Amino acid sequence: MIKMKNKGFYIIWPQYFDSRLTRKEGRRVNKKSLAVKKPNIKDLIEAAQSLGFEFKINPEALYPRFWYMGNSGYLLIKIDKNYNKTDIIKKIALKLKKLKKKER
């Protein structure tokens, strides 16, 4: 029997929000309205904390499509019955957009 080590969590990669990537390359949000340039694991942590999500971090993980580019890391967000993975991705994307605007 195979044991799933991330059971009860959604994996959220920074690449889901990267405006430089295509959908085929792993972007999961709308390029014009929700994507940001060069999101990293620290940005995701800040967004998840401000949204009050319970999460864990795996900073050494390699994004499967771009394993050769080095560590990107990911968040493991605890599954909440009120939100599915798409809802969580959209909430994080909106928060990232606000955080990136503040940095400018």
C-alpha positions in Angstrom: 0.0 0.0 0.0 1.2 3.5 -0.9 1.1 6.0 1.9 0.3 9.6 0.8 2.6 11.9 2.8 0.5 15.1 2.0 -2.9 13.7 2.8 -5.2 16.4 4.1 -3.3 19.3 2.3 -3.4 21.0 -1.0 0.0 21.7 -2.7 0.3 25.2 -3.9 3.4 26.1 -6.0 4.5 29.7 -6.8 4.4 28.8 -10.5 0.6 28.7 -10.3 0.7 32.5 -10.1 3.6 33.4 -12.4 2.6 35.7 -15.3 5.7 34.7 -17.3 4.4 31.1 -17.6 1.7 29.7 -19.9 -1.1 27.5 -18.7 0.7 24.6 -20.2 3.8 25.4 -18.1 1.8 25.4 -14.9 0.1 28.8 -14.4 -3.3 28.3 -12.9 -4.7 31.9 -12.7 -5.8 34.5 -15.3 -2.7 36.1 -16.7 -4.1 39.7 -16.9 -6.2 39.9 -13.7 -4.6 37.5 -11.2 -1.0 36.6 -12.2 2.1 38.4 -10.8 5.7 38.5 -12.0 8.2 36.2 -10.3 6.3 35.0 -7.2 8.4 33.1 -4.8 7.7 30.9 -1.7 8.1 33.9 0.6 5.3 35.7 -1.2 3.1 32.7 -0.8 3.9 32.4 2.9 3.0 36.1 3.4 -0.3 35.7 1.5 -1.3 32.5 3.2 -0.5 34.0 6.7 -2.5 37.2 6.0 -5.5 35.0 4.8 -5.3 32.9 7.9 -4.7 29.6 6.3 -3.1 26.8 8.2 -0.1 25.6 6.2 3.3 23.9 6.1 6.3 24.8 3.9 8.6 22.6 1.8 11.3 25.1 0.6 13.5 22.5 -1.1 10.9 21.1 -3.5 11.5 21.2 -7.2 8.6 22.1 -9.4 8.1 19.0 -11.6 7.9 20.8 -14.9 11.0 22.8 -14.2 13.0 20.5 -11.9 16.2 21.6 -13.6 15.8 25.3 -12.6 16.4 24.6 -8.9 14.3 24.8 -5.8 11.1 26.7 -5.8 9.4 25.2 -2.8 5.7 24.9 -2.2 3.1 25.4 0.5 0.9 22.6 1.9 -2.4 24.3 2.8 -4.6 22.3 5.1 -7.8 21.3 3.4 -10.8 23.3 4.6 -14.3 22.1 3.9 -15.4 25.6 3.0 -12.9 26.0 0.1 -11.7 23.8 -2.7 -8.2 24.1 -4.2 -9.4 26.5 -6.9 -10.9 28.8 -4.3 -7.7 28.8 -2.3 -5.6 29.5 -5.4 -7.9 32.5 -6.3 -7.7 33.9 -2.8 -3.9 33.7 -2.7 -3.7 35.2 -6.2 -5.8 38.2 -5.1 -3.6 38.7 -2.0 -0.4 38.3 -4.0 -1.6 41.0 -6.4 -2.2 43.4 -3.5 1.2 42.5 -1.9 3.1 43.0 -5.2 1.4 46.4 -5.7 2.5 47.5 -2.2 6.1 46.6 -3.1 6.2 49.1 -6.0 
